[in-house]
Every structure is written in structure tokens, then in C-alpha cells.
Amino acid sequence: MVPRRSRPAARILLVDGRGRVLLFRFDPADRPPFWVTPGGAVDPGESYAQAARRELAEEVGLSRDCGAEVARRQVEFLTLEGVEVDADERYFRVDVDAHEVVTTGHTPLERRVMTQWRWFTRDEVAAHPEPIFPVDLLDLLAATDPTEMPA
């Protein structure tokens, strides 16, 4: 048995002023479509925070610091390139009033498989018929919601 490759990754919970989360739909040739948060693998020499900032700029067109890591998940999956990985995913929460997605930074692979993106309400996430990753997205959003400051 071939061991899984280690894959450190930064993922972003990008939430707009209406409480919606941005998700990308992947439509690969070898499996059913699925939706994921923005983000991707950490490049050699990058920190998770640096990767989060880079991925946010490349995939969404938003250049800003992503703040502190808010969650960590260990998941196993098959990459789009066909590599079995053990992913160490670090999550960052970014809240914006609104943002128009700009995809000019997408790689050729992303242009081919990232066929759609949209802002989902939490009810839409809960009721969506296609898989959404991370599987505990709603819990992550609830756990990272900003708290209201008392007046």
C-alpha cells in the first residue's frame, strides 16, 4: 500500500455582509461535482497564513490578510491530479461587506474544473443536493461568527 502524500492547505471561510459563504463548484471528469471553500495547497516555504492570502487573491481577486487561523481539519481525499493525500487544512475566516469574484488568477486546471461560484446562505448549504466540503461547514461558520459587542 502506497502511503498518502502529506498536503498542507489553507482554506478560507469568506463571508459577506448578508452572512453568505462563498463556495466554488468543482466539476471534475472522474467524479460527481462538489462545492468547496476558496483555498488550496501551501507552496514550499509558505506559512498557512501566507498561503491563505495568496489563495484568496488568486481564486477570488481579494488581496488582504486573512487574520488568525480559526480551525484545523485532517482529511483524506483524492486530488484532481489523482494523488491520494492526507490534508492538514487550516481555516481562516474573512468577513467582507460584499465582493465580486475575480477569477483572473485561476490556474489552467482551476479554469477547467471550477465551473461556478456563488454565495450560499446557511439554509442553502444545509439543503444543497451536491456535496459541500468541509462536511461540517455550518458548524465552522457558527463557531467563527463574530460576536456582537455590547453597547
Number of C-alpha atoms within 10 A of each C-alpha: 3 5 8 14 12 12 20 20 23 29 29 25 24 23 23 18 11 12 17 21 23 22 23 21 19 21 18 15 10 8 9 10 16 17 22 21 21 21 26 21 18 22 14 8 8 12 14 23 21 16 24 30 22 25 25 25 22 19 21 23 18 17 12 12 15 22 12 13 16 14 14 15 13 11 12 15 12 11 10 16 7 9 11 17 17 17 19 18 22 23 24 24 21 18 16 12 9 11 14 8 14 13 15 12 16 17 12 9 11 15 14 13 16 22 13 12 17 13 17 18 15 16 10 11 19 12 8 12 9 12 14 19 12 16 10 10 18 15 10 17 18 10 11 15 12 10 6 6 5 4 3
